Amino acid sequence: MTTNLCGLPHYTYTESICTEPAGHYQWREDPHAGPLIIDGRECGGLAWDEPEEQP
């Protein structure tokens, strides 16, 4: 059985994508999360909320 992943890229580290299940995201409740990838190398992990729009 395969699970669809969220796949949203981080807004600063675009090589890092969310590895949570699709449809999981709830602002300040269930952030995006995945491995931190910089220059093609996994450097740890990160979790993030989608950035708020600026006026």
PDBQT receptor file of N, H, CA, C and O in Angstrom, charges set to zero:
ATOM      1  N   MET A   1       0.834  -1.180   0.000  1.00  0.00    +0.000 N 
ATOM      2  CA  MET A   1       0.000   0.000   0.000  1.00  0.00    +0.000 C 
ATOM      3  C   MET A   1       0.879   1.244   0.000  1.00  0.00    +0.000 C 
ATOM      4  O   MET A   1       1.850   1.310   0.753  1.00  0.00    +0.000 OA
ATOM      5  N   THR A   2       0.557   2.218  -0.822  1.00  0.00    +0.000 N 
ATOM      6  H   THR A   2      -0.232   2.164  -1.433  1.00  0.00    +0.000 HD
ATOM      7  CA  THR A   2       1.332   3.450  -0.878  1.00  0.00    +0.000 C 
ATOM      8  C   THR A   2       0.497   4.595  -0.335  1.00  0.00    +0.000 C 
ATOM      9  O   THR A   2      -0.726   4.616  -0.479  1.00  0.00    +0.000 OA
ATOM     10  N   THR A   3       1.178   5.547   0.293  1.00  0.00    +0.000 N 
ATOM     11  H   THR A   3       2.171   5.529   0.410  1.00  0.00    +0.000 HD
ATOM     12  CA  THR A   3       0.530   6.730   0.837  1.00  0.00    +0.000 C 
ATOM     13  C   THR A   3       0.976   7.927   0.023  1.00  0.00    +0.000 C 
ATOM     14  O   THR A   3       2.168   8.096  -0.236  1.00  0.00    +0.000 OA
ATOM     15  N   ASN A   4       0.028   8.758  -0.383  1.00  0.00    +0.000 N 
ATOM     16  H   ASN A   4      -0.940   8.621  -0.172  1.00  0.00    +0.000 HD
ATOM     17  CA  ASN A   4       0.387   9.990  -1.073  1.00  0.00    +0.000 C 
ATOM     18  C   ASN A   4       0.994  10.952  -0.070  1.00  0.00    +0.000 C 
ATOM     19  O   ASN A   4       0.458  11.148   1.020  1.00  0.00    +0.000 OA
ATOM     20  N   LEU A   5       2.112  11.548  -0.443  1.00  0.00    +0.000 N 
ATOM     21  H   LEU A   5       2.548  11.388  -1.329  1.00  0.00    +0.000 HD
ATOM     22  CA  LEU A   5       2.786  12.505   0.423  1.00  0.00    +0.000 C 
ATOM     23  C   LEU A   5       2.343  13.916   0.097  1.00  0.00    +0.000 C 
ATOM     24  O   LEU A   5       1.916  14.199  -1.023  1.00  0.00    +0.000 OA
ATOM     25  N   CYS A   6       2.445  14.801   1.075  1.00  0.00    +0.000 N 
ATOM     26  H   CYS A   6       2.792  14.571   1.984  1.00  0.00    +0.000 HD
ATOM     27  CA  CYS A   6       2.095  16.210   0.890  1.00  0.00    +0.000 C 
ATOM     28  C   CYS A   6       2.961  16.819  -0.228  1.00  0.00    +0.000 C 
ATOM     29  O   CYS A   6       2.438  17.346  -1.209  1.00  0.00    +0.000 OA
ATOM     30  N   GLY A   7       4.293  16.740  -0.065  1.00  0.00    +0.000 N 
ATOM     31  H   GLY A   7       4.718  16.312   0.733  1.00  0.00    +0.000 HD
ATOM     32  CA  GLY A   7       5.208  17.184  -1.115  1.00  0.00    +0.000 C 
ATOM     33  C   GLY A   7       5.425  18.681  -1.243  1.00  0.00    +0.000 C 
ATOM     34  O   GLY A   7       6.116  19.114  -2.165  1.00  0.00    +0.000 OA
ATOM     35  N   LEU A   8       4.850  19.501  -0.337  1.00  0.00    +0.000 N 
ATOM     36  H   LEU A   8       4.289  19.149   0.412  1.00  0.00    +0.000 HD
ATOM     37  CA  LEU A   8       5.050  20.944  -0.428  1.00  0.00    +0.000 C 
ATOM     38  C   LEU A   8       6.507  21.292  -0.127  1.00  0.00    +0.000 C 
ATOM     39  O   LEU A   8       7.031  20.855   0.897  1.00  0.00    +0.000 OA
ATOM     40  N   PRO A   9       7.174  22.058  -0.982  1.00  0.00    +0.000 N 
ATOM     41  CA  PRO A   9       8.555  22.439  -0.685  1.00  0.00    +0.000 C 
ATOM     42  C   PRO A   9       8.604  23.524   0.388  1.00  0.00    +0.000 C 
ATOM     43  O   PRO A   9       7.697  24.350   0.491  1.00  0.00    +0.000 OA
ATOM     44  N   HIS A  10       9.674  23.513   1.186  1.00  0.00    +0.000 N 
ATOM     45  H   HIS A  10      10.411  22.842   1.102  1.00  0.00    +0.000 HD
ATOM     46  CA  HIS A  10       9.897  24.565   2.178  1.00  0.00    +0.000 C 
ATOM     47  C   HIS A  10      10.113  25.873   1.429  1.00  0.00    +0.000 C 
ATOM     48  O   HIS A  10      10.687  25.866   0.341  1.00  0.00    +0.000 OA
ATOM     49  N   TYR A  11       9.670  26.983   1.981  1.00  0.00    +0.000 N 
ATOM     50  H   TYR A  11       9.203  26.989   2.865  1.00  0.00    +0.000 HD
ATOM     51  CA  TYR A  11       9.754  28.275   1.287  1.00  0.00    +0.000 C 
ATOM     52  C   TYR A  11      11.174  28.830   1.222  1.00  0.00    +0.000 C 
ATOM     53  O   TYR A  11      11.450  29.677   0.372  1.00  0.00    +0.000 OA
ATOM     54  N   THR A  12      12.083  28.386   2.085  1.00  0.00    +0.000 N 
ATOM     55  H   THR A  12      11.860  27.697   2.775  1.00  0.00    +0.000 HD
ATOM     56  CA  THR A  12      13.482  28.833   2.021  1.00  0.00    +0.000 C 
ATOM     57  C   THR A  12      14.386  27.751   1.445  1.00  0.00    +0.000 C 
ATOM     58  O   THR A  12      15.254  28.037   0.621  1.00  0.00    +0.000 OA
ATOM     59  N   TYR A  13      14.183  26.500   1.882  1.00  0.00    +0.000 N 
ATOM     60  H   TYR A  13      13.478  26.268   2.552  1.00  0.00    +0.000 HD
ATOM     61  CA  TYR A  13      15.001  25.369   1.447  1.00  0.00    +0.000 C 
ATOM     62  C   TYR A  13      14.163  24.536   0.486  1.00  0.00    +0.000 C 
ATOM     63  O   TYR A  13      13.599  23.513   0.874  1.00  0.00    +0.000 OA
ATOM     64  N   THR A  14      14.082  24.969  -0.758  1.00  0.00    +0.000 N 
ATOM     65  H   THR A  14      14.541  25.800  -1.073  1.00  0.00    +0.000 HD
ATOM     66  CA  THR A  14      13.153  24.368  -1.713  1.00  0.00    +0.000 C 
ATOM     67  C   THR A  14      13.471  22.915  -2.080  1.00  0.00    +0.000 C 
ATOM     68  O   THR A  14      12.621  22.225  -2.641  1.00  0.00    +0.000 OA
ATOM     69  N   GLU A  15      14.676  22.445  -1.772  1.00  0.00    +0.000 N 
ATOM     70  H   GLU A  15      15.367  23.006  -1.316  1.00  0.00    +0.000 HD
ATOM     71  CA  GLU A  15      14.990  21.031  -1.990  1.00  0.00    +0.000 C 
ATOM     72  C   GLU A  15      14.316  20.152  -0.941  1.00  0.00    +0.000 C 
ATOM     73  O   GLU A  15      14.141  18.951  -1.148  1.00  0.00    +0.000 OA
ATOM     74  N   SER A  16      13.940  20.752   0.182  1.00  0.00    +0.000 N 
ATOM     75  H   SER A  16      14.082  21.728   0.351  1.00  0.00    +0.000 HD
ATOM     76  CA  SER A  16      13.283  20.036   1.273  1.00  0.00    +0.000 C 
ATOM     77  C   SER A  16      11.788  20.021   1.018  1.00  0.00    +0.000 C 
ATOM     78  O   SER A  16      11.172  21.076   0.870  1.00  0.00    +0.000 OA
ATOM     79  N   ILE A  17      11.200  18.836   0.965  1.00  0.00    +0.000 N 
ATOM     80  H   ILE A  17      11.700  17.979   1.086  1.00  0.00    +0.000 HD
ATOM     81  CA  ILE A  17       9.760  18.746   0.752  1.00  0.00    +0.000 C 
ATOM     82  C   ILE A  17       9.105  18.033   1.936  1.00  0.00    +0.000 C 
ATOM     83  O   ILE A  17       9.735  17.238   2.634  1.00  0.00    +0.000 OA
ATOM     84  N   CYS A  18       7.834  18.338   2.138  1.00  0.00    +0.000 N 
ATOM     85  H   CYS A  18       7.322  18.984   1.570  1.00  0.00    +0.000 HD
ATOM     86  CA  CYS A  18       7.078  17.750   3.232  1.00  0.00    +0.000 C 
ATOM     87  C   CYS A  18       6.830  16.269   2.957  1.00  0.00    +0.000 C 
ATOM     88  O   CYS A  18       6.344  15.891   1.891  1.00  0.00    +0.000 OA
ATOM     89  N   THR A  19       7.173  15.448   3.932  1.00  0.00    +0.000 N 
ATOM     90  H   THR A  19       7.568  15.755   4.798  1.00  0.00    +0.000 HD
ATOM     91  CA  THR A  19       6.988  14.003   3.796  1.00  0.00    +0.000 C 
ATOM     92  C   THR A  19       5.802  13.501   4.625  1.00  0.00    +0.000 C 
ATOM     93  O   THR A  19       5.651  12.296   4.831  1.00  0.00    +0.000 OA
ATOM     94  N   GLU A  20       4.972  14.418   5.096  1.00  0.00    +0.000 N 
ATOM     95  H   GLU A  20       5.095  15.396   4.929  1.00  0.00    +0.000 HD
ATOM     96  CA  GLU A  20       3.752  14.033   5.810  1.00  0.00    +0.000 C 
ATOM     97  C   GLU A  20       2.705  13.565   4.790  1.00  0.00    +0.000 C 
ATOM     98  O   GLU A  20       2.850  13.838   3.599  1.00  0.00    +0.000 OA
ATOM     99  N   PRO A  21       1.661  12.868   5.235  1.00  0.00    +0.000 N 
ATOM    100  CA  PRO A  21       0.613  12.424   4.306  1.00  0.00    +0.000 C 
ATOM    101  C   PRO A  21      -0.125  13.606   3.676  1.00  0.00    +0.000 C 
ATOM    102  O   PRO A  21      -0.268  14.656   4.303  1.00  0.00    +0.000 OA
ATOM    103  N   ALA A  22      -0.584  13.439   2.461  1.00  0.00    +0.000 N 
ATOM    104  H   ALA A  22      -0.467  12.586   1.951  1.00  0.00    +0.000 HD
ATOM    105  CA  ALA A  22      -1.339  14.484   1.763  1.00  0.00    +0.000 C 
ATOM    106  C   ALA A  22      -2.560  14.874   2.589  1.00  0.00    +0.000 C 
ATOM    107  O   ALA A  22      -3.224  14.017   3.171  1.00  0.00    +0.000 OA
ATOM    108  N   GLY A  23      -2.854  16.175   2.636  1.00  0.00    +0.000 N 
ATOM    109  H   GLY A  23      -2.315  16.872   2.163  1.00  0.00    +0.000 HD
ATOM    110  CA  GLY A  23      -4.024  16.681   3.336  1.00  0.00    +0.000 C 
ATOM    111  C   GLY A  23      -3.856  16.821   4.837  1.00  0.00    +0.000 C 
ATOM    112  O   GLY A  23      -4.827  17.125   5.531  1.00  0.00    +0.000 OA
ATOM    113  N   HIS A  24      -2.658  16.611   5.359  1.00  0.00    +0.000 N 
ATOM    114  H   HIS A  24      -1.870  16.364   4.795  1.00  0.00    +0.000 HD
ATOM    115  CA  HIS A  24      -2.433  16.653   6.804  1.00  0.00    +0.000 C 
ATOM    116  C   HIS A  24      -2.430  18.062   7.378  1.00  0.00    +0.000 C 
ATOM    117  O   HIS A  24      -2.772  18.241   8.547  1.00  0.00    +0.000 OA
ATOM    118  N   TYR A  25      -2.059  19.059   6.600  1.00  0.00    +0.000 N 
ATOM    119  H   TYR A  25      -1.781  18.913   5.650  1.00  0.00    +0.000 HD
ATOM    120  CA  TYR A  25      -1.690  20.370   7.129  1.00  0.00    +0.000 C 
ATOM    121  C   TYR A  25      -2.846  21.104   7.798  1.00  0.00    +0.000 C 
ATOM    122  O   TYR A  25      -3.931  21.242   7.233  1.00  0.00    +0.000 OA
ATOM    123  N   GLN A  26      -2.582  21.572   9.024  1.00  0.00    +0.000 N 
ATOM    124  H   GLN A  26      -1.701  21.459   9.483  1.00  0.00    +0.000 HD
ATOM    125  CA  GLN A  26      -3.481  22.460   9.749  1.00  0.00    +0.000 C 
ATOM    126  C   GLN A  26      -2.602  23.504  10.417  1.00  0.00    +0.000 C 
ATOM    127  O   GLN A  26      -1.738  23.166  11.226  1.00  0.00    +0.000 OA
ATOM    128  N   TRP A  27      -2.815  24.755  10.086  1.00  0.00    +0.000 N 
ATOM    129  H   TRP A  27      -3.517  25.030   9.429  1.00  0.00    +0.000 HD
ATOM    130  CA  TRP A  27      -1.984  25.849  10.582  1.00  0.00    +0.000 C 
ATOM    131  C   TRP A  27      -1.870  25.820  12.096  1.00  0.00    +0.000 C 
ATOM    132  O   TRP A  27      -2.878  25.773  12.801  1.00  0.00    +0.000 OA
ATOM    133  N   ARG A  28      -0.651  25.846  12.590  1.00  0.00    +0.000 N 
ATOM    134  H   ARG A  28       0.168  25.884  12.018  1.00  0.00    +0.000 HD
ATOM    135  CA  ARG A  28      -0.289  25.827  14.009  1.00  0.00    +0.000 C 
ATOM    136  C   ARG A  28      -0.757  24.573  14.751  1.00  0.00    +0.000 C 
ATOM    137  O   ARG A  28      -0.616  24.500  15.972  1.00  0.00    +0.000 OA
ATOM    138  N   GLU A  29      -1.295  23.609  14.058  1.00  0.00    +0.000 N 
ATOM    139  H   GLU A  29      -1.409  23.667  13.066  1.00  0.00    +0.000 HD
ATOM    140  CA  GLU A  29      -1.733  22.356  14.677  1.00  0.00    +0.000 C 
ATOM    141  C   GLU A  29      -0.907  21.180  14.164  1.00  0.00    +0.000 C 
ATOM    142  O   GLU A  29      -0.437  20.356  14.948  1.00  0.00    +0.000 OA
ATOM    143  N   ASP A  30      -0.730  21.105  12.843  1.00  0.00    +0.000 N 
ATOM    144  H   ASP A  30      -1.112  21.774  12.205  1.00  0.00    +0.000 HD
ATOM    145  CA  ASP A  30      -0.017  19.997  12.202  1.00  0.00    +0.000 C 
ATOM    146  C   ASP A  30       0.837  20.580  11.078  1.00  0.00    +0.000 C 
ATOM    147  O   ASP A  30       0.396  20.622   9.929  1.00  0.00    +0.000 OA
ATOM    148  N   PRO A  31       2.059  21.033  11.394  1.00  0.00    +0.000 N 
ATOM    149  CA  PRO A  31       2.890  21.683  10.386  1.00  0.00    +0.000 C 
ATOM    150  C   PRO A  31       3.423  20.698   9.347  1.00  0.00    +0.000 C 
ATOM    151  O   PRO A  31       3.331  19.482   9.511  1.00  0.00    +0.000 OA
ATOM    152  N   HIS A  32       3.976  21.253   8.286  1.00  0.00    +0.000 N 
ATOM    153  H   HIS A  32       4.051  22.242   8.152  1.00  0.00    +0.000 HD
ATOM    154  CA  HIS A  32       4.695  20.449   7.304  1.00  0.00    +0.000 C 
ATOM    155  C   HIS A  32       6.005  20.004   7.956  1.00  0.00    +0.000 C 
ATOM    156  O   HIS A  32       6.535  20.707   8.816  1.00  0.00    +0.000 OA
ATOM    157  N   ALA A  33       6.528  18.851   7.556  1.00  0.00    +0.000 N 
ATOM    158  H   ALA A  33       6.098  18.280   6.857  1.00  0.00    +0.000 HD
ATOM    159  CA  ALA A  33       7.776  18.348   8.139  1.00  0.00    +0.000 C 
ATOM    160  C   ALA A  33       8.471  17.430   7.141  1.00  0.00    +0.000 C 
ATOM    161  O   ALA A  33       7.829  16.764   6.329  1.00  0.00    +0.000 OA
ATOM    162  N   GLY A  34       9.789  17.413   7.222  1.00  0.00    +0.000 N 
ATOM    163  H   GLY A  34      10.310  17.954   7.882  1.00  0.00    +0.000 HD
ATOM    164  CA  GLY A  34      10.567  16.542   6.358  1.00  0.00    +0.000 C 
ATOM    165  C   GLY A  34      12.044  16.737   6.606  1.00  0.00    +0.000 C 
ATOM    166  O   GLY A  34      12.428  17.517   7.477  1.00  0.00    +0.000 OA
ATOM    167  N   PRO A  35      12.879  16.040   5.855  1.00  0.00    +0.000 N 
ATOM    168  CA  PRO A  35      14.320  16.204   6.025  1.00  0.00    +0.000 C 
ATOM    169  C   PRO A  35      14.788  17.553   5.483  1.00  0.00    +0.000 C 
ATOM    170  O   PRO A  35      14.297  18.024   4.458  1.00  0.00    +0.000 OA
ATOM    171  N   LEU A  36      15.744  18.169   6.183  1.00  0.00    +0.000 N 
ATOM    172  H   LEU A  36      16.143  17.786   7.016  1.00  0.00    +0.000 HD
ATOM    173  CA  LEU A  36      16.367  19.404   5.710  1.00  0.00    +0.000 C 
ATOM    174  C   LEU A  36      17.432  19.023   4.695  1.00  0.00    +0.000 C 
ATOM    175  O   LEU A  36      18.391  18.329   5.031  1.00  0.00    +0.000 OA
ATOM    176  N   ILE A  37      17.269  19.471   3.460  1.00  0.00    +0.000 N 
ATOM    177  H   ILE A  37      16.489  20.034   3.188  1.00  0.00    +0.000 HD
ATOM    178  CA  ILE A  37      18.221  19.160   2.396  1.00  0.00    +0.000 C 
ATOM    179  C   ILE A  37      18.816  20.466   1.884  1.00  0.00    +0.000 C 
ATOM    180  O   ILE A  37      18.098  21.363   1.443  1.00  0.00    +0.000 OA
ATOM    181  N   ILE A  38      20.132  20.552   1.950  1.00  0.00    +0.000 N 
ATOM    182  H   ILE A  38      20.715  19.823   2.308  1.00  0.00    +0.000 HD
ATOM    183  CA  ILE A  38      20.863  21.728   1.465  1.00  0.00    +0.000 C 
ATOM    184  C   ILE A  38      21.939  21.227   0.514  1.00  0.00    +0.000 C 
ATOM    185  O   ILE A  38      22.742  20.365   0.870  1.00  0.00    +0.000 OA
ATOM    186  N   ASP A  39      21.949  21.774  -0.698  1.00  0.00    +0.000 N 
ATOM    187  H   ASP A  39      21.297  22.474  -0.987  1.00  0.00    +0.000 HD
ATOM    188  CA  ASP A  39      22.914  21.375  -1.725  1.00  0.00    +0.000 C 
ATOM    189  C   ASP A  39      22.929  19.863  -1.930  1.00  0.00    +0.000 C 
ATOM    190  O   ASP A  39      23.989  19.258  -2.090  1.00  0.00    +0.000 OA
ATOM    191  N   GLY A  40      21.740  19.261  -1.923  1.00  0.00    +0.000 N 
ATOM    192  H   GLY A  40      20.878  19.752  -1.793  1.00  0.00    +0.000 HD
ATOM    193  CA  GLY A  40      21.612  17.846  -2.197  1.00  0.00    +0.000 C 
ATOM    194  C   GLY A  40      21.983  16.920  -1.047  1.00  0.00    +0.000 C 
ATOM    195  O   GLY A  40      21.981  15.701  -1.217  1.00  0.00    +0.000 OA
ATOM    196  N   ARG A  41      22.301  17.477   0.125  1.00  0.00    +0.000 N 
ATOM    197  H   ARG A  41      22.302  18.467   0.263  1.00  0.00    +0.000 HD
ATOM    198  CA  ARG A  41      22.687  16.658   1.270  1.00  0.00    +0.000 C 
ATOM    199  C   ARG A  41      21.684  16.824   2.395  1.00  0.00    +0.000 C 
ATOM    200  O   ARG A  41      21.273  17.941   2.709  1.00  0.00    +0.000 OA
ATOM    201  N   GLU A  42      21.288  15.713   3.002  1.00  0.00    +0.000 N 
ATOM    202  H   GLU A  42      21.621  14.805   2.747  1.00  0.00    +0.000 HD
ATOM    203  CA  GLU A  42      20.393  15.770   4.151  1.00  0.00    +0.000 C 
ATOM    204  C   GLU A  42      21.184  16.249   5.361  1.00  0.00    +0.000 C 
ATOM    205  O   GLU A  42      22.181  15.637   5.744  1.00  0.00    +0.000 OA
ATOM    206  N   CYS A  43      20.730  17.356   5.963  1.00  0.00    +0.000 N 
ATOM    207  H   CYS A  43      19.921  17.854   5.652  1.00  0.00    +0.000 HD
ATOM    208  CA  CYS A  43      21.468  17.996   7.056  1.00  0.00    +0.000 C 
ATOM    209  C   CYS A  43      20.687  17.972   8.367  1.00  0.00    +0.000 C 
ATOM    210  O   CYS A  43      21.088  18.638   9.321  1.00  0.00    +0.000 OA
ATOM    211  N   GLY A  44      19.613  17.246   8.441  1.00  0.00    +0.000 N 
ATOM    212  H   GLY A  44      19.287  16.705   7.665  1.00  0.00    +0.000 HD
ATOM    213  CA  GLY A  44      18.788  17.216   9.639  1.00  0.00    +0.000 C 
ATOM    214  C   GLY A  44      17.331  17.179   9.231  1.00  0.00    +0.000 C 
ATOM    215  O   GLY A  44      16.983  16.626   8.188  1.00  0.00    +0.000 OA
ATOM    216  N   GLY A  45      16.490  17.763  10.046  1.00  0.00    +0.000 N 
ATOM    217  H   GLY A  45      16.772  18.212  10.893  1.00  0.00    +0.000 HD
ATOM    218  CA  GLY A  45      15.067  17.798   9.753  1.00  0.00    +0.000 C 
ATOM    219  C   GLY A  45      14.506  19.179  10.036  1.00  0.00    +0.000 C 
ATOM    220  O   GLY A  45      15.153  20.003  10.683  1.00  0.00    +0.000 OA
ATOM    221  N   LEU A  46      13.302  19.424   9.550  1.00  0.00    +0.000 N 
ATOM    222  H   LEU A  46      12.777  18.755   9.024  1.00  0.00    +0.000 HD
ATOM    223  CA  LEU A  46      12.656  20.688   9.833  1.00  0.00    +0.000 C 
ATOM    224  C   LEU A  46      11.149  20.526   9.761  1.00  0.00    +0.000 C 
ATOM    225  O   LEU A  46      10.626  19.613   9.122  1.00  0.00    +0.000 OA
ATOM    226  N   ALA A  47      10.474  21.433  10.431  1.00  0.00    +0.000 N 
ATOM    227  H   ALA A  47      10.899  22.175  10.950  1.00  0.00    +0.000 HD
ATOM    228  CA  ALA A  47       9.016  21.502  10.391  1.00  0.00    +0.000 C 
ATOM    229  C   ALA A  47       8.651  22.959  10.168  1.00  0.00    +0.000 C 
ATOM    230  O   ALA A  47       9.330  23.850  10.677  1.00  0.00    +0.000 OA
ATOM    231  N   TRP A  48       7.576  23.217   9.405  1.00  0.00    +0.000 N 
ATOM    232  H   TRP A  48       7.024  22.493   8.991  1.00  0.00    +0.000 HD
ATOM    233  CA  TRP A  48       7.221  24.582   9.097  1.00  0.00    +0.000 C 
ATOM    234  C   TRP A  48       5.738  24.733   8.812  1.00  0.00    +0.000 C 
ATOM    235  O   TRP A  48       5.075  23.828   8.307  1.00  0.00    +0.000 OA
ATOM    236  N   ASP A  49       5.242  25.930   9.162  1.00  0.00    +0.000 N 
ATOM    237  H   ASP A  49       5.781  26.665   9.573  1.00  0.00    +0.000 HD
ATOM    238  CA  ASP A  49       3.912  26.341   8.748  1.00  0.00    +0.000 C 
ATOM    239  C   ASP A  49       4.068  27.116   7.452  1.00  0.00    +0.000 C 
ATOM    240  O   ASP A  49       5.145  27.632   7.153  1.00  0.00    +0.000 OA
ATOM    241  N   GLU A  50       2.994  27.196   6.690  1.00  0.00    +0.000 N 
ATOM    242  H   GLU A  50       2.120  26.777   6.933  1.00  0.00    +0.000 HD
ATOM    243  CA  GLU A  50       3.039  27.981   5.466  1.00  0.00    +0.000 C 
ATOM    244  C   GLU A  50       3.194  29.452   5.859  1.00  0.00    +0.000 C 
ATOM    245  O   GLU A  50       2.579  29.894   6.830  1.00  0.00    +0.000 OA
ATOM    246  N   PRO A  51       4.006  30.219   5.122  1.00  0.00    +0.000 N 
ATOM    247  CA  PRO A  51       4.210  31.628   5.496  1.00  0.00    +0.000 C 
ATOM    248  C   PRO A  51       2.904  32.404   5.342  1.00  0.00    +0.000 C 
ATOM    249  O   PRO A  51       2.109  32.159   4.435  1.00  0.00    +0.000 OA
ATOM    250  N   GLU A  52       2.713  33.358   6.272  1.00  0.00    +0.000 N 
ATOM    251  H   GLU A  52       3.359  33.557   7.009  1.00  0.00    +0.000 HD
ATOM    252  CA  GLU A  52       1.530  34.224   6.179  1.00  0.00    +0.000 C 
ATOM    253  C   GLU A  52       1.743  35.238   5.075  1.00  0.00    +0.000 C 
ATOM    254  O   GLU A  52       2.853  35.733   4.879  1.00  0.00    +0.000 OA
ATOM    255  N   GLU A  53       0.669  35.549   4.350  1.00  0.00    +0.000 N 
ATOM    256  H   GLU A  53      -0.233  35.147   4.509  1.00  0.00    +0.000 HD
ATOM    257  CA  GLU A  53       0.767  36.550   3.285  1.00  0.00    +0.000 C 
ATOM    258  C   GLU A  53       0.959  37.924   3.905  1.00  0.00    +0.000 C 
ATOM    259  O   GLU A  53       0.331  38.259   4.909  1.00  0.00    +0.000 OA
ATOM    260  N   GLN A  54       1.826  38.707   3.301  1.00  0.00    +0.000 N 
ATOM    261  H   GLN A  54       2.337  38.435   2.486  1.00  0.00    +0.000 HD
ATOM    262  CA  GLN A  54       2.090  40.064   3.753  1.00  0.00    +0.000 C 
ATOM    263  C   GLN A  54       1.227  41.048   2.966  1.00  0.00    +0.000 C 
ATOM    264  O   GLN A  54       1.043  40.885   1.759  1.00  0.00    +0.000 OA
ATOM    265  N   PRO A  55       0.694  42.074   3.646  1.00  0.00    +0.000 N 
ATOM    266  CA  PRO A  55      -0.156  43.045   2.899  1.00  0.00    +0.000 C 
ATOM    267  C   PRO A  55       0.617  43.876   1.917  1.00  0.00    +0.000 C 
ATOM    268  O   PRO A  55       0.039  44.720   1.232  1.00  0.00    +0.000 OA
TER     269      PRO A  55
